[in-house]
Amino acid sequence: MSAGPVVSAAAREAIGTVTATYRSDPVSLRQLREYVAATGGRPEEWGDPDDPHAAIVTPPLFFHAVCRRVVAEADLGADGQYSFLGVEGVSGRTMAGGHKYELLKPVKVGDVLSVTERLKDITEKDGRTGPLVFVTTEADYHNHEGTLVAQYQQTTIFR
């Protein structure tokens, strides 16, 4: 049984700093169609068969998926989570605590996205079943032209 979450002094000192960066591969029509199929859509409806060079705008939350690293199943944690979930120096069992998105510009097939994530806050609280740690990160997503296309805030709860 876990003794509860642990927050290191280094994690507390990292508040306000960049905790992760990532650059996507160029967005492809195939990636887009796989995403649409996986989210219950009709992949054949994306793209213009009469104009293969027409700009294709992706679904609103696609930016987030395309900027997630691809990892082998063997590299996932015992709980099935990505090893880079959360912030270094904070440990415990994880739960999703909330997400907030702001979509600023469309993402298109051919774009290369870069994401910069910052640690916004670490809050420790006593819950009904024991101690909890709320870790909030913010991320900015830019396309290859340097245009800010989206912002994302995530809270992960450690218990």
C-alpha positions in Angstrom: 0.0 0.0 0.0 1.3 3.4 -0.9 2.1 5.9 1.9 0.8 8.7 -0.2 2.2 11.3 -2.5 5.8 12.7 -2.2 6.9 16.2 -3.3 10.6 16.9 -3.4 12.1 20.3 -2.7 13.4 20.3 -6.3 9.9 19.9 -7.6 8.7 22.9 -5.5 11.6 25.0 -6.8 10.6 24.1 -10.4 7.3 26.0 -10.2 7.3 28.5 -13.1 10.0 26.7 -15.1 9.9 24.7 -18.4 9.4 21.1 -17.6 9.1 19.6 -21.1 9.4 20.4 -24.7 8.5 18.4 -27.8 8.5 18.8 -31.5 6.0 16.8 -33.6 6.6 15.1 -36.9 4.9 16.9 -39.8 1.1 16.3 -39.5 0.1 13.8 -42.1 -3.3 13.0 -43.6 -2.8 9.4 -42.4 -2.3 10.6 -38.8 -5.4 12.7 -39.1 -7.5 9.9 -40.5 -6.3 7.5 -37.7 -7.2 10.1 -35.1 -10.6 10.6 -36.6 -11.2 6.8 -36.7 -10.0 6.4 -33.1 -12.4 9.1 -31.9 -15.5 7.7 -33.6 -15.4 9.7 -36.8 -15.4 8.8 -40.5 -11.8 9.0 -41.7 -12.8 8.8 -45.4 -14.5 12.2 -45.0 -11.2 14.0 -44.5 -9.2 15.2 -47.4 -10.3 16.3 -50.9 -9.9 13.5 -53.5 -10.3 16.1 -56.2 -7.6 18.3 -54.9 -4.8 16.4 -53.1 -3.0 19.8 -52.4 -6.0 21.4 -50.7 -5.4 22.6 -47.1 -6.9 20.2 -44.6 -7.8 21.6 -41.2 -7.6 19.0 -38.3 -10.2 18.5 -35.6 -10.0 20.9 -32.7 -8.2 18.7 -30.1 -5.9 17.0 -32.6 -3.0 19.3 -31.7 -2.7 17.6 -28.3 -2.5 14.0 -29.7 0.1 14.9 -32.4 2.4 16.3 -29.7 2.3 13.2 -27.5 5.5 11.1 -27.8 5.1 7.7 -29.2 6.4 5.1 -26.7 6.5 1.4 -26.6 4.1 -0.4 -24.3 7.1 -1.8 -22.3 8.0 1.9 -21.5 4.7 2.6 -19.8 4.5 2.6 -16.0 3.0 -0.2 -13.9 -0.3 1.9 -13.9 -0.3 2.1 -17.7 0.7 5.8 -17.7 3.5 7.5 -19.7 6.7 7.8 -17.7 6.7 11.5 -18.3 3.3 12.2 -16.9 3.4 14.8 -14.1 6.5 16.5 -12.9 9.9 15.0 -11.9 10.0 15.0 -8.1 6.3 14.3 -7.5 5.3 10.7 -7.0 2.2 8.7 -6.0 -0.7 7.1 -7.8 -2.1 9.4 -10.4 -5.6 10.6 -11.3 -6.8 13.1 -13.9 -7.8 16.3 -12.2 -9.0 18.4 -15.1 -8.1 19.9 -18.5 -8.6 23.3 -20.1 -8.0 24.0 -23.7 -7.8 27.3 -25.6 -7.8 26.9 -29.4 -6.3 30.0 -31.1 -5.5 29.0 -34.8 -6.3 25.9 -36.9 -3.8 23.1 -37.2 -3.4 21.8 -40.8 -1.9 18.8 -42.5 1.7 19.6 -43.1 2.2 21.6 -39.9 5.0 20.8 -37.5 4.0 21.6 -33.9 6.2 22.4 -30.9 5.0 22.4 -27.4 6.6 24.0 -24.3 5.2 22.9 -20.9 5.7 24.8 -17.7 5.0 23.8 -14.1 2.3 26.3 -12.9 1.6 25.1 -9.4 1.9 22.3 -6.8 -0.8 22.3 -4.1 -0.9 19.9 -1.2 -4.2 19.1 0.5 -5.7 16.7 3.0 -8.5 14.7 1.4 -11.0 12.4 3.0 -8.8 9.4 2.3 -5.5 11.0 3.0 -3.0 13.5 1.5 -3.4 14.7 -2.1 -1.0 16.7 -4.4 -2.4 18.7 -7.3 0.1 19.4 -10.0 -0.9 21.9 -12.6 1.0 22.4 -15.8 0.4 24.8 -18.8 1.5 24.2 -22.3 1.9 26.5 -25.4 1.6 24.9 -28.8 3.2 26.7 -31.8 3.2 25.7 -35.5 6.4 25.7 -37.6 5.8 29.4 -38.5 5.9 30.3 -34.8 2.2 31.0 -34.5 0.6 30.1 -31.2 -2.2 27.7 -32.1 -3.3 26.4 -28.7 -2.8 26.5 -25.0 -3.5 23.7 -22.6 -3.7 23.4 -18.8 -3.7 20.1 -17.0 -4.1 19.2 -13.4 -2.9 15.8 -12.3 -3.7 14.5 -8.8 -1.3 12.4 -6.9 -2.5 10.3 -4.0 
